[in-house]
Amino acid sequence: MAITQENHRLHQQALHKLLVEFDRVCRLLDIPYVLFAGTMLGAVRHQGFIPWDDDLDVALLRKDYDRLLKEADKVLDSEKFYLQKEYSEHWPMFFSKLRLNNTTCLEKFHPKDEAMHQGIYIDIFPCDNAAPTALGRRMQFLASKVIITKALDARGYDTDSRGKKIAMALCRLLPTKPFLRLAKRGRADSTKVHSFFAAARRYDKNVYPRDWFIRRAEGTFEGGTYPIPADYDGMLTTLYGDYRTLPPPEERVCKQHALLVDTQQSYEVYQGYRDGMTFDVYTRSIR
């Protein structure tokens, strides 16, 4: 099936279904969060998804993130959704996802653990206390890179880059816990936080005033209202520069985070068939 606007929209509808449940859980537990990155940009500029986007991100301060992982199971609709917690069984990653059961989203990995849930998902990112000095924050950034590289290797990341393959081989030899402690280490009263565990590529786009996650406003997204930073302009400018100006038409294309998205069948249907598959990205329709 071709990657049509209808197929893309069905994927977005599944993502929105996940956001509705995530928001419901957070409101019941009184856990603050914000729409993050391109999702926040979509809320501000489009009052919904960026038309060509195919993912959805939320972010929480670490203390709120930890409480979510501890308490969400009490109220989550586990028949329809699955909370894939960081460093849990079958999930070696440093952040969490909320997955939609009975769907498929095969990413650009060859999973080393066939029991890994691979349903359609939204990303849940923690924001940690930043070190009080610029040097300390740089050290946190470097430590996060080690953690990210180790986790991608453990998950089965596919790459043709020789440099990335060498980096994964080297990081494989390093212990996880010291680097994780360093990346998360920061004073609780720090005025800054970092989102390096959102797989940050650039240091300067991932250090923010803590206040951006404390003072929140309501943003419109796909007909509902969801929390965004009160100073969304400051965060979006940090992330994207002139975010209100649309990119040129040739750049308005989907990044296609997945190899395959099936909004009707479980990922279990596709287990063992990843190698050599020649299907298009989208198939099926949402129920």
C-alpha beads as a LAMMPS data file, in Angstrom:
LAMMPS data file: protein, C-alpha beads

287 atoms
286 bonds

1 atom types
1 bond types

-500.0 500.0 xlo xhi
-500.0 500.0 ylo yhi
-500.0 500.0 zlo zhi

Masses

1 110.0

Atoms # bond

1 1 1 0.000 0.000 0.000
2 1 1 1.369 3.412 -0.936
3 1 1 2.233 5.963 1.714
4 1 1 -0.844 8.121 1.181
5 1 1 -2.083 11.073 3.175
6 1 1 -4.868 8.818 4.493
7 1 1 -2.408 6.228 5.808
8 1 1 -0.267 8.914 7.413
9 1 1 -3.309 10.432 9.059
10 1 1 -4.376 7.045 10.450
11 1 1 -0.971 6.764 12.133
12 1 1 -1.411 10.232 13.633
13 1 1 -4.839 9.249 14.936
14 1 1 -3.291 6.257 16.706
15 1 1 -0.638 8.549 18.219
16 1 1 -3.333 10.931 19.420
17 1 1 -5.176 8.032 21.025
18 1 1 -2.004 7.347 23.030
19 1 1 -1.714 11.006 24.041
20 1 1 -5.316 11.053 25.292
21 1 1 -4.592 8.066 27.538
22 1 1 -1.254 9.493 28.716
23 1 1 -2.929 12.788 29.607
24 1 1 -5.734 10.962 31.430
25 1 1 -3.228 8.998 33.524
26 1 1 -1.181 12.102 34.384
27 1 1 -4.251 14.106 35.374
28 1 1 -5.564 11.298 37.589
29 1 1 -2.187 11.017 39.329
30 1 1 -1.597 14.797 39.381
31 1 1 1.699 14.397 37.509
32 1 1 2.800 17.449 35.512
33 1 1 4.190 17.083 31.993
34 1 1 4.454 19.101 28.786
35 1 1 4.157 18.422 25.095
36 1 1 7.732 18.446 23.841
37 1 1 9.788 19.248 20.740
38 1 1 7.870 18.852 17.447
39 1 1 4.650 18.013 19.261
40 1 1 4.780 21.324 21.104
41 1 1 5.608 23.064 17.828
42 1 1 2.580 21.396 16.257
43 1 1 0.337 22.589 19.080
44 1 1 1.542 26.188 18.780
45 1 1 1.800 26.501 15.006
46 1 1 -0.824 24.039 13.730
47 1 1 -3.062 23.388 16.773
48 1 1 -2.310 19.708 16.184
49 1 1 0.235 17.548 14.446
50 1 1 2.713 19.133 12.105
51 1 1 1.056 17.801 8.934
52 1 1 4.118 15.829 7.832
53 1 1 5.134 14.574 11.303
54 1 1 4.852 10.929 12.386
55 1 1 5.795 10.910 16.069
56 1 1 4.708 12.422 19.380
57 1 1 6.859 13.458 22.351
58 1 1 6.133 14.398 25.954
59 1 1 8.605 15.391 28.688
60 1 1 8.639 15.455 32.490
61 1 1 11.044 16.545 35.184
62 1 1 12.854 13.482 36.541
63 1 1 10.987 13.379 39.862
64 1 1 7.649 13.437 38.038
65 1 1 8.874 10.928 35.462
66 1 1 9.950 8.510 38.199
67 1 1 6.579 8.823 39.907
68 1 1 4.811 8.159 36.610
69 1 1 6.749 4.925 36.124
70 1 1 5.958 3.889 39.698
71 1 1 2.247 4.736 39.787
72 1 1 0.894 4.643 36.217
73 1 1 -0.018 0.962 36.306
74 1 1 -2.671 1.742 38.939
75 1 1 -4.817 3.656 36.438
76 1 1 -3.533 2.751 32.963
77 1 1 -5.942 0.902 30.683
78 1 1 -3.631 -2.080 30.302
79 1 1 -5.905 -3.900 27.853
80 1 1 -5.343 -1.198 25.261
81 1 1 -1.992 0.300 26.289
82 1 1 1.432 -0.798 27.488
83 1 1 3.877 1.394 29.407
84 1 1 7.366 0.384 28.282
85 1 1 9.517 1.558 31.178
86 1 1 13.183 2.513 30.899
87 1 1 15.652 -0.297 31.658
88 1 1 12.833 -2.797 32.151
89 1 1 12.646 -6.382 30.960
90 1 1 12.762 -6.454 27.137
91 1 1 13.526 -2.684 26.959
92 1 1 17.197 -1.648 27.401
93 1 1 16.636 2.032 26.676
94 1 1 17.128 5.154 28.822
95 1 1 13.647 6.608 28.257
96 1 1 10.125 5.204 28.162
97 1 1 7.307 4.745 25.673
98 1 1 3.560 4.323 25.862
99 1 1 2.560 1.674 23.306
100 1 1 -0.773 0.876 21.678
101 1 1 -1.528 -2.827 21.963
102 1 1 -2.505 -4.820 18.858
103 1 1 -0.636 -2.485 16.507
104 1 1 2.784 -2.517 14.845
105 1 1 5.567 0.026 14.539
106 1 1 8.773 -1.658 13.403
107 1 1 11.627 0.803 13.764
108 1 1 15.037 0.766 12.113
109 1 1 16.425 -1.847 14.482
110 1 1 17.019 -5.566 14.452
111 1 1 15.769 -6.237 17.996
112 1 1 18.073 -8.460 20.002
113 1 1 15.081 -9.320 22.189
114 1 1 12.167 -10.765 20.222
115 1 1 9.879 -10.287 23.247
116 1 1 10.139 -6.487 22.921
117 1 1 6.769 -4.763 22.487
118 1 1 6.763 -3.025 19.101
119 1 1 3.367 -1.384 18.951
120 1 1 2.741 2.194 17.846
121 1 1 4.148 4.504 20.526
122 1 1 4.698 7.953 21.941
123 1 1 8.048 8.862 23.519
124 1 1 8.246 9.835 27.197
125 1 1 11.429 11.738 28.038
126 1 1 12.874 12.661 31.453
127 1 1 14.544 16.018 32.068
128 1 1 17.307 15.943 34.675
129 1 1 18.856 18.501 36.990
130 1 1 21.691 20.241 35.193
131 1 1 25.073 20.700 36.837
132 1 1 25.698 24.222 38.196
133 1 1 28.724 24.869 35.957
134 1 1 29.136 24.849 32.192
135 1 1 31.924 22.260 32.504
136 1 1 29.721 20.034 34.645
137 1 1 26.897 20.227 32.110
138 1 1 29.304 19.317 29.318
139 1 1 30.371 16.279 31.304
140 1 1 26.716 15.311 31.717
141 1 1 26.259 15.643 27.964
142 1 1 29.229 13.397 27.213
143 1 1 28.061 10.835 29.775
144 1 1 24.616 10.795 28.167
145 1 1 26.227 10.046 24.802
146 1 1 27.866 6.947 26.267
147 1 1 24.542 5.822 27.748
148 1 1 22.691 6.441 24.484
149 1 1 25.290 4.580 22.419
150 1 1 25.303 1.603 24.788
151 1 1 21.512 1.414 24.763
152 1 1 21.231 1.608 20.981
153 1 1 23.744 -1.204 20.679
154 1 1 21.841 -3.300 23.230
155 1 1 18.620 -2.750 21.340
156 1 1 20.046 -3.719 17.938
157 1 1 20.546 -0.405 16.143
158 1 1 21.110 -0.670 12.378
159 1 1 23.751 1.582 10.839
160 1 1 26.083 1.596 7.847
161 1 1 28.323 4.156 9.556
162 1 1 31.719 2.708 10.430
163 1 1 32.214 5.442 13.020
164 1 1 28.963 4.561 14.801
165 1 1 29.817 0.872 14.727
166 1 1 33.207 1.596 16.327
167 1 1 31.582 3.844 18.949
168 1 1 29.097 1.111 19.869
169 1 1 31.873 -1.471 20.131
170 1 1 33.919 0.796 22.423
171 1 1 30.980 1.818 24.612
172 1 1 29.986 -1.819 24.952
173 1 1 33.080 -2.230 27.141
174 1 1 32.144 0.605 29.499
175 1 1 29.984 0.230 32.630
176 1 1 26.546 1.812 32.565
177 1 1 25.957 2.936 36.142
178 1 1 28.802 5.492 36.585
179 1 1 27.868 7.293 33.372
180 1 1 24.181 7.185 34.226
181 1 1 24.878 8.685 37.662
182 1 1 26.996 11.425 36.113
183 1 1 24.401 12.332 33.480
184 1 1 21.643 12.525 36.113
185 1 1 23.768 14.249 38.753
186 1 1 22.804 17.835 39.415
187 1 1 21.627 19.968 42.271
188 1 1 17.928 19.755 43.040
189 1 1 17.837 23.544 43.391
190 1 1 19.528 24.097 40.021
191 1 1 17.817 26.695 37.870
192 1 1 18.572 24.622 34.756
193 1 1 17.568 21.168 33.524
194 1 1 18.701 19.152 30.537
195 1 1 16.997 16.801 28.077
196 1 1 20.121 14.920 26.990
197 1 1 18.184 11.651 27.363
198 1 1 15.912 12.748 24.553
199 1 1 18.823 11.522 22.372
200 1 1 20.158 15.049 22.077
201 1 1 22.386 15.750 19.110
202 1 1 23.371 19.253 20.174
203 1 1 24.262 20.410 23.651
204 1 1 22.966 23.958 23.247
205 1 1 19.452 22.868 22.252
206 1 1 18.952 20.691 25.316
207 1 1 19.661 22.878 28.355
208 1 1 16.700 24.926 29.572
209 1 1 15.529 27.012 32.523
210 1 1 13.719 24.766 34.988
211 1 1 10.893 27.292 34.978
212 1 1 9.928 26.186 31.456
213 1 1 8.717 22.885 32.918
214 1 1 7.135 24.354 36.053
215 1 1 5.084 27.205 34.600
216 1 1 2.655 25.648 32.140
217 1 1 -0.116 26.835 29.848
218 1 1 -2.720 24.944 27.823
219 1 1 -2.119 24.364 24.136
220 1 1 -4.635 23.161 21.562
221 1 1 -3.777 19.850 19.952
222 1 1 -6.131 17.893 17.683
223 1 1 -9.217 19.424 19.271
224 1 1 -8.108 18.916 22.886
225 1 1 -6.069 20.950 25.340
226 1 1 -2.738 19.734 26.693
227 1 1 0.012 21.328 28.798
228 1 1 2.830 23.229 27.131
229 1 1 5.442 25.523 28.721
230 1 1 4.046 28.973 29.503
231 1 1 7.182 30.316 27.798
232 1 1 6.706 28.105 24.766
233 1 1 8.199 30.870 22.628
234 1 1 11.492 30.651 24.516
235 1 1 11.709 26.869 24.222
236 1 1 10.655 26.714 20.585
237 1 1 13.091 29.473 19.666
238 1 1 15.868 27.548 21.405
239 1 1 14.945 24.389 19.539
240 1 1 14.048 25.707 16.105
241 1 1 14.945 29.371 15.735
242 1 1 12.265 31.085 13.633
243 1 1 9.709 28.386 14.332
244 1 1 6.684 30.342 13.114
245 1 1 7.903 30.366 9.507
246 1 1 7.045 27.194 7.629
247 1 1 9.944 25.374 5.974
248 1 1 10.071 25.406 2.173
249 1 1 7.758 22.864 0.494
250 1 1 10.595 20.506 -0.393
251 1 1 11.429 20.135 3.323
252 1 1 7.870 19.352 4.415
253 1 1 8.385 15.620 4.299
254 1 1 7.873 12.864 6.838
255 1 1 11.066 11.560 8.455
256 1 1 9.529 8.061 8.491
257 1 1 10.756 6.837 11.854
258 1 1 9.437 3.340 11.142
259 1 1 10.028 0.575 8.623
260 1 1 6.409 -0.480 8.913
261 1 1 3.291 0.794 10.650
262 1 1 0.209 -1.394 10.960
263 1 1 -2.650 0.204 12.887
264 1 1 -4.750 -2.973 12.965
265 1 1 -2.477 -5.978 13.517
266 1 1 -0.083 -6.741 16.352
267 1 1 3.678 -6.583 15.828
268 1 1 3.733 -10.268 16.744
269 1 1 2.395 -11.030 13.260
270 1 1 5.652 -9.709 11.803
271 1 1 8.131 -11.372 14.127
272 1 1 10.760 -13.298 12.199
273 1 1 9.934 -11.560 8.923
274 1 1 11.990 -8.385 9.246
275 1 1 15.013 -9.526 7.203
276 1 1 14.403 -9.194 3.511
277 1 1 10.951 -7.652 3.848
278 1 1 10.012 -5.375 0.948
279 1 1 6.704 -3.968 2.182
280 1 1 5.800 -0.279 2.161
281 1 1 5.808 1.686 5.401
282 1 1 2.054 1.829 5.982
283 1 1 -0.479 -0.978 5.896
284 1 1 -3.929 -1.643 7.335
285 1 1 -6.327 0.845 8.910
286 1 1 -7.126 1.831 12.453
287 1 1 -10.191 0.323 14.064

Bonds

1 1 1 2
2 1 2 3
3 1 3 4
4 1 4 5
5 1 5 6
6 1 6 7
7 1 7 8
8 1 8 9
9 1 9 10
10 1 10 11
11 1 11 12
12 1 12 13
13 1 13 14
14 1 14 15
15 1 15 16
16 1 16 17
17 1 17 18
18 1 18 19
19 1 19 20
20 1 20 21
21 1 21 22
22 1 22 23
23 1 23 24
24 1 24 25
25 1 25 26
26 1 26 27
27 1 27 28
28 1 28 29
29 1 29 30
30 1 30 31
31 1 31 32
32 1 32 33
33 1 33 34
34 1 34 35
35 1 35 36
36 1 36 37
37 1 37 38
38 1 38 39
39 1 39 40
40 1 40 41
41 1 41 42
42 1 42 43
43 1 43 44
44 1 44 45
45 1 45 46
46 1 46 47
47 1 47 48
48 1 48 49
49 1 49 50
50 1 50 51
51 1 51 52
52 1 52 53
53 1 53 54
54 1 54 55
55 1 55 56
56 1 56 57
57 1 57 58
58 1 58 59
59 1 59 60
60 1 60 61
61 1 61 62
62 1 62 63
63 1 63 64
64 1 64 65
65 1 65 66
66 1 66 67
67 1 67 68
68 1 68 69
69 1 69 70
70 1 70 71
71 1 71 72
72 1 72 73
73 1 73 74
74 1 74 75
75 1 75 76
76 1 76 77
77 1 77 78
78 1 78 79
79 1 79 80
80 1 80 81
81 1 81 82
82 1 82 83
83 1 83 84
84 1 84 85
85 1 85 86
86 1 86 87
87 1 87 88
88 1 88 89
89 1 89 90
90 1 90 91
91 1 91 92
92 1 92 93
93 1 93 94
94 1 94 95
95 1 95 96
96 1 96 97
97 1 97 98
98 1 98 99
99 1 99 100
100 1 100 101
101 1 101 102
102 1 102 103
103 1 103 104
104 1 104 105
105 1 105 106
106 1 106 107
107 1 107 108
108 1 108 109
109 1 109 110
110 1 110 111
111 1 111 112
112 1 112 113
113 1 113 114
114 1 114 115
115 1 115 116
116 1 116 117
117 1 117 118
118 1 118 119
119 1 119 120
120 1 120 121
121 1 121 122
122 1 122 123
123 1 123 124
124 1 124 125
125 1 125 126
126 1 126 127
127 1 127 128
128 1 128 129
129 1 129 130
130 1 130 131
131 1 131 132
132 1 132 133
133 1 133 134
134 1 134 135
135 1 135 136
136 1 136 137
137 1 137 138
138 1 138 139
139 1 139 140
140 1 140 141
141 1 141 142
142 1 142 143
143 1 143 144
144 1 144 145
145 1 145 146
146 1 146 147
147 1 147 148
148 1 148 149
149 1 149 150
150 1 150 151
151 1 151 152
152 1 152 153
153 1 153 154
154 1 154 155
155 1 155 156
156 1 156 157
157 1 157 158
158 1 158 159
159 1 159 160
160 1 160 161
161 1 161 162
162 1 162 163
163 1 163 164
164 1 164 165
165 1 165 166
166 1 166 167
167 1 167 168
168 1 168 169
169 1 169 170
170 1 170 171
171 1 171 172
172 1 172 173
173 1 173 174
174 1 174 175
175 1 175 176
176 1 176 177
177 1 177 178
178 1 178 179
179 1 179 180
180 1 180 181
181 1 181 182
182 1 182 183
183 1 183 184
184 1 184 185
185 1 185 186
186 1 186 187
187 1 187 188
188 1 188 189
189 1 189 190
190 1 190 191
191 1 191 192
192 1 192 193
193 1 193 194
194 1 194 195
195 1 195 196
196 1 196 197
197 1 197 198
198 1 198 199
199 1 199 200
200 1 200 201
201 1 201 202
202 1 202 203
203 1 203 204
204 1 204 205
205 1 205 206
206 1 206 207
207 1 207 208
208 1 208 209
209 1 209 210
210 1 210 211
211 1 211 212
212 1 212 213
213 1 213 214
214 1 214 215
215 1 215 216
216 1 216 217
217 1 217 218
218 1 218 219
219 1 219 220
220 1 220 221
221 1 221 222
222 1 222 223
223 1 223 224
224 1 224 225
225 1 225 226
226 1 226 227
227 1 227 228
228 1 228 229
229 1 229 230
230 1 230 231
231 1 231 232
232 1 232 233
233 1 233 234
234 1 234 235
235 1 235 236
236 1 236 237
237 1 237 238
238 1 238 239
239 1 239 240
240 1 240 241
241 1 241 242
242 1 242 243
243 1 243 244
244 1 244 245
245 1 245 246
246 1 246 247
247 1 247 248
248 1 248 249
249 1 249 250
250 1 250 251
251 1 251 252
252 1 252 253
253 1 253 254
254 1 254 255
255 1 255 256
256 1 256 257
257 1 257 258
258 1 258 259
259 1 259 260
260 1 260 261
261 1 261 262
262 1 262 263
263 1 263 264
264 1 264 265
265 1 265 266
266 1 266 267
267 1 267 268
268 1 268 269
269 1 269 270
270 1 270 271
271 1 271 272
272 1 272 273
273 1 273 274
274 1 274 275
275 1 275 276
276 1 276 277
277 1 277 278
278 1 278 279
279 1 279 280
280 1 280 281
281 1 281 282
282 1 282 283
283 1 283 284
284 1 284 285
285 1 285 286
286 1 286 287
